[in-house]
Amino acid sequence: MSYILQGKWEEKRLDDQANIDQFSIQDELKGIDIPPGAKVLDAGCGSGILCRFLEGKFPEIEVSGCDQSIQSLSYAQENTKNISSKYFQHDIVRDHLKDKYDYIFNRLVAHHLGEEQLKRTIQNFFQALNEGGKIHIVDVDGVFLNLGTTSPLLREKIEKVKQAFNGDLQVARYLPSLLFETGFKNIACKIEVMNFQGRSRVLEVEQWKERFVSGLSFYGEVFGNEFEAKKFFKEYTQEAAKEHVPLFCNKFIVTANKS
Ligand SMILES: C[S@@+](CC[C@H](N)C(=O)[O-])C[C@H]1O[C@@H](n2cnc3c(N)ncnc32)[C@H](O)[C@@H]1O
């Protein structure tokens, strides 16, 4: 299981996250046009938020979403009643996709995988795209790590989490090279600073509280027990709430063609 956020409210959190300006799906898709009839997959769809968005924007495409989490797929299905997106369980790292697609989206999943697993995932996507097919990957580079705290103790704890994490919180920067090495063409990479200030900071700190609760079993292991983990959550979120402490990361929006 590569995803550490296993909370009961994880899907609701993902929906709320997309309402923060820095996570705007509308902005990520600027300039993207998908022709009617295209077969589109959102790989690692979570709550189904991107599937719903895509169907709303391009009503004549055929959208599917896959995820390894049954809980997320049930939520996605339940919240997509009025439109026709289809959902199925699939491990994007381990298994080849059975169908072929014209467009594959993969949003905010890469840093949970780490470089080796991401490499395999990209190869699976390449194999599952039709000739002329396109890929659209969004990921956050430096998320969690980029808190400009001067507290040596908090920095030490952040480093401890970084070391224990199965994924790679800075893997987004390798996306263009990994796509190139897999054989993708026309690789384009947009990098935007996600700088949480004012209302966005308040919302992002709320997100952190929820991410921490959902990841309690992971953090409990990192810090030895749940009491110490909760102490860390409080220290991190209190620091992140201070307007003078930078809370930021880089959003990578990477697109490429199979041929
Ligand atoms: C941060 S959420 C992002 C969800 C959604 N793409 C969004 O933009 O809100 C990461 C998602 O990736 C899924 N995931 C992680 N590893 C996976 C894997 N190996 N196969 C399929 N899904 C995976 C998780 O279950 C989770 O739903």
The ligand as a Tripos MOL2 file, in Angstrom:
@<TRIPOS>MOLECULE
LIG
   27    29     1     0     0
SMALL
NO_CHARGES

@<TRIPOS>ATOM
      1 C1         -3.3580   12.6360   -3.1420 C.3       1 LIG1
      2 S1         -4.5190   11.4930   -3.7960 S.3       1 LIG1
      3 C2         -4.9490   12.3400   -5.3200 C.3       1 LIG1
      4 C3         -6.2970   11.9230   -5.8130 C.3       1 LIG1
      5 C4         -6.7900   12.6620   -7.0710 C.3       1 LIG1
      6 N1         -5.9510   12.3670   -8.2130 N.3       1 LIG1
      7 C5         -6.8710   14.1610   -6.8440 C.2       1 LIG1
      8 O1         -6.3070   14.8970   -7.6490 O.co2     1 LIG1
      9 O2         -7.5160   14.5940   -5.8720 O.co2     1 LIG1
     10 C6         -3.5400   10.1260   -4.3740 C.3       1 LIG1
     11 C7         -4.3800    8.9620   -4.8750 C.3       1 LIG1
     12 O3         -3.5060    8.0250   -5.5130 O.3       1 LIG1
     13 C8         -3.9690    6.7100   -5.2060 C.3       1 LIG1
     14 N2         -2.8540    5.7660   -5.3830 N.ar      1 LIG1
     15 C9         -1.6670    5.7560   -4.7170 C.ar      1 LIG1
     16 N3         -0.9120    4.7280   -5.1480 N.ar      1 LIG1
     17 C10        -1.6310    4.0910   -6.1160 C.ar      1 LIG1
     18 C11        -1.3900    2.9510   -6.9300 C.ar      1 LIG1
     19 N4         -0.2430    2.2680   -6.8350 N.pl3     1 LIG1
     20 N5         -2.3680    2.5640   -7.7980 N.ar      1 LIG1
     21 C12        -3.5180    3.2570   -7.9000 C.ar      1 LIG1
     22 N6         -3.8170    4.3400   -7.1460 N.ar      1 LIG1
     23 C13        -2.8720    4.7580   -6.2700 C.ar      1 LIG1
     24 C14        -4.4530    6.8210   -3.7640 C.3       1 LIG1
     25 O4         -5.3120    5.7570   -3.4070 O.3       1 LIG1
     26 C15        -5.1200    8.1910   -3.7770 C.3       1 LIG1
     27 O5         -6.4800    8.1020   -4.0870 O.3       1 LIG1
@<TRIPOS>BOND
     1     1     2 1
     2     2     3 1
     3     2    10 1
     4     3     4 1
     5     4     5 1
     6     5     6 1
     7     5     7 1
     8     7     8 2
     9     7     9 1
    10    10    11 1
    11    11    12 1
    12    11    26 1
    13    12    13 1
    14    13    14 1
    15    13    24 1
    16    14    15 ar
    17    14    23 ar
    18    15    16 ar
    19    16    17 ar
    20    17    18 ar
    21    17    23 ar
    22    18    19 1
    23    18    20 ar
    24    20    21 ar
    25    21    22 ar
    26    22    23 ar
    27    24    25 1
    28    24    26 1
    29    26    27 1
@<TRIPOS>SUBSTRUCTURE
     1 LIG1         1 GROUP 0 **** ****
